[in-house]
Amino acid sequence: LKRSHQRGLDNAAVLVVDTRDMGVRALVGSANYFDPSIHGQVNASMAKRSPGSTLKPFIYALALDQGVLHPATVLRDVPTAFGPYTPENFDGRFLGPVTAQEALIRSRNIPAVTVAAQLTQPSFYEFLKRAGVSHMASENHYGLALVLGGGETSMEELARMYAMLGNDGRLRSLRWRREDPEELGAELLSPEASYITRDMLRQHPRPGFEFGAQSSDRVAIAWKTGTSWGFRDAWTAGLVGPYAIVVWMGNFDGSGNPALVGVDAAAPLFFELADGFRAGGVSLAEPQRQWPLNVRQVEICRASGDLPNAW
């Protein structure tokens, strides 16, 4: 924050959860508890905020489970109307045909809304309700805008959902004390959909690297950014080895700031945490997960995204 102060960024929060036992390992609820100018006594981990695009991985995970797509399915990033709703991309541009994996890690809005519109049982709204997102209005209230952060979640809820991706699709409660019991949890996603979604998110290069470039990271990091409407919240959430980390930057009074962009504001802090774990000797070995999975690697047609045929 000292580095970012000249850009008007004065507050941040971090939540770190060990997915193996769901223990909360670290929580910084605000930058300074004793600073009234930033409303420092607010605990950001419990505050309901727009999650921006941090929920998109779960749309693709549901679509994998429902047979809507696979990572190489070709989606259309073109101007599209969903009834009266005409979403746009963050950068105001369209890429044309993109694979599902590209659409997710490049955070394209049109493909995400298109995929969400094809979900059946559960719908994205029903999934969020099952995942424990509280105080939601009716499904009709949000419509497809829910896909792009039209609802509100808390850091705790986001951490539980990202931990679920790391726990083969099982949603479990956070443990704040050692004596809290460990839950088996409820399976909201298949282990296969969880694995493939994690794998897609791991193809996302860390800030400063071009798409398709390989960083020198030995630790596979699955991560996603989010920026709320009006630049009120900058997010990065993801899995670093066995840990689920959620980083938020913003202002508790809800004021916007053009610097509050997930990849520019929150992602550098997220990766500094990951690097700090490694430098501090924290083991980032992948936790034990379900294996073998009912997943195969097959050749597909690059142009169509379908299985090869006579053409």
N, C-alpha and C positions, 0 to 999 in steps of 0.2 A: 504493500500500500504506500510505503514511502516513495517507491519508484513511480507509482501511478498517481500520486497526489496532484501533480500538475495537470492531469487530465480530469480532475474532479472525482476520482474514485477514492472514497473514504471508508467504505465498509465492506466486509467480506465475512464469510462463514465457511466452515469445513466440517464434514462428518466422515469418519472412517469406521467401517464395520468389517470384522473378520467373518467371512462367509462360512468358515468351518463350524463355528459355534454361535454365530450371529451376535457375538459380543461387540459392544460399542467400544472401540479402542481409543478414539479421540473425538472430542467435540469442541469446536470454537464457535460459540453462538453469535458473537459479534467481534469487531476489531478491538473494542475497548468498553468493557462493562461500565466504567466510570465516566464515560464521555457523553453527556446529555445532548451535545450538538448532533450526534449521529444516532440518538435513541439507543445507546449502547446496552441498555438493560433488556432489550427485546432479544429473545432467543430465536435466531433465524431458523433453527432446525424444526421448529414447530409452526412457523409462520406459513400460511397458505399463499403461494405465489404462482404466477403463470410459469409453467415449466418450459415454454418455448418448444424446441424440437427434441428435447431429451426423451420424450415418450415414443418417438418414431421407431426405435428398435422393436418395441413390443407389437406394433402394427405388423411389421415384417415377420416376427416370430409367429404371431397368430395366423398370418397368411400361409406360412410354411406348414403349420399344423393342419390348416383347412384345405391344403392342396391348391391354393390360389397361384402360387409361384414357387420358384427355386432361385438360388442366387444369380443365375445367368438368364433368367426370364427378361425379355426386352420390354421395357415400359416406355411410355411416351411422355416426354417432358415438353409439352406444347400447350399453348393457350387453350384452356378447357373450362367449360361452364358446367357446374353441377346444380341444375335448376337455376335459382337466382344467385347461387354462390360461385364466384369466379376468383379463386385464390391465385396469388402470384408468388414467384420465388423471391427470396430475400434480396438477391442481386438484380431483380427485375428482368433477367434474361431467361432464355429457354435453351436447353441443350439438345432437343430432339430425342432420338432413340437412345436410351441408357439401360444398362442392366440393372436388376434390382439391387445388386451389391453397390454399384456406382450411385444409384439414386439414394441409398441409405447413407453412405459415408460422405457424399457430397450434399446431403440434407436437402434434396430437391422436394419442394412442396407439392407440386402437381402429382407426381407419381405416388406420393404417400397418401394423398387424399383419394386418388383412384383406387389404390389397394384397399384402403379402409372402407370404401363404398362397397367392396365385394365381400367383406367379411359377413358371415352369417351367425353361427352359434359357437361361441359368443360373439356379439358385436364388440367393437372397441370399447364402447361405453360400459357394456356388461362386464368386460374383462377388468376395467379399472375399478368397478364396484367390487368385484370378487377379490381384487388385489388390495382392497382396504383403503382406497382413496375416499376420504370422508367429505361430508357436507357438499355432495354434488347435487346440482339441480337436475331437472328431468332431462332425458335424452334429447327430446325435441328442443329444449332450451339451447343446447350447444350445436346440434346438427354436426356437420362434418368439420366445423371450426375446432372441435375438440382435438382433432388430429394435430393442429398446429399450435397448441397451447392455449386454446380458448377456455379451458377449465383452469382449476387451481390445484396444486399439490404441495406437499411440504417436503423438506429435505429428507425427513425420516421415511416418508412414503416412497420417495425416489430411491433411497438407499435400500429399502426392502425389495423393491422391484429389480434393481440391478443385482443385488445379492441373489435373487431368485434365478436370474440368468446364469449366475455362477454355480448355483445349486441344482442344476439339471431340471429347472422349471418348478421347483418347490418353493412356495412362499412361506416364510417363517418369521416369527416376531423378533424384534430386536431385544437383546439381553443387556440390561443396564448394570446388573450386579452379578457377581459370580454365582450366587445362590439361585438366580432365576433359572427355572427348568428349561432344558433344550427341547424344542418341538420337532416332531417329524415334518410337520407342515403339510400344506395342501398342494397337490400338483396342478398348476394352472397352465403349464406348457409342457410339451413332451421333452425328454432329454435330447432328442434329435434336433428339434427346433431351437432349443437353447444353445446347443453346440454350434449349429450352423450360424445362428445370429451372432454369437461370440466371435466366430471365425470371420464373419463379414466385418464386424466392428474392428477387428484386429488389422484389417487391411487399410485402415484410416491412418495415414502418415501423421506423425506428431508435428506440431507447428514448426515451420521452417523447412519442411521437406516437401517435395513435389509429389503429387499422386503417382503411384507406380514406383517411386524411389524406395529403396530399402534403407532404414536407419540402422544404426549399430546396436540397437536395443537387443539384449539377450532375453529380456522379459517381454512376453507378449502382452500388450496392453490393449484392451477392448474399451473404446471410449466414444462419447458422443457429446456434442455441444448443444446449447440452446440459448436463444435470445428472445425475450418476450416483446410483445407489441409495444411500441413507444420507447424502446431501449430502457426498460425499467429493471430488467433482470438479466444477468449474464451467468450461464451455467456451464459446467462440465461435469459429467458423471461417467463412471466406468469401473472396470475391473483391472486391478494391478496384482497379478498373482492371486493370492487368496483374499485380497482386500477389495471391498467396494468403497469407492471414494466419491463423495459429492462435494463440489465447490460452488459457492454462490457469491456473486458480487452484485451490489445494488444499494438502494437507499430505502430505509424503513418507512420514509414518508411517501414512497411511491413515485418520487420524481424521476424523470428520465434523463439519460445522458448518452449522446451518440457513441461514447467510448464503451458503453456497456454492451459489448458484443461477445458472445460466448468464446469464440476462437481467439479473440484478441485479449480479452480481460481475464477470463476464468481458466482457459486451457493452460497458459504458461504456469499458473500456480499449481494446477493439477499435476503437471509433469515435474515441477520442482519438488512436489511432495513425493512422487514416485522415485525421482532421483535421490531424494533425501533418505528414503527408506533403504535404498540399495547402498548408499554411502554409509549409512548407519549400521550396516550389517544385518538388517532385517531380512529374514528368508522370504523370498518371493516365489518359492517353488509352487507349481500348480497343485491345488488340492486334489485329493482322490475324487474321481467322478465316475459315473456309471459307464461301463464298458464291457462288451462291445456294443456299439450303437447300430441301429438299422439304417446305416448311411453308406452310400456307395458313390464313388467318383466316376462319372461317365462323360463321354464326349458329347458335345452339343453343337448345333449349327450356330456359328457366331452371329449370323445376320438375323436369324429368327428367334434364337434362344430355345428352339425346340430340339427334340431328338433328331438325329440325322435320318433323312429319308432319300428317296430316289433322286431328289433334286438338290 
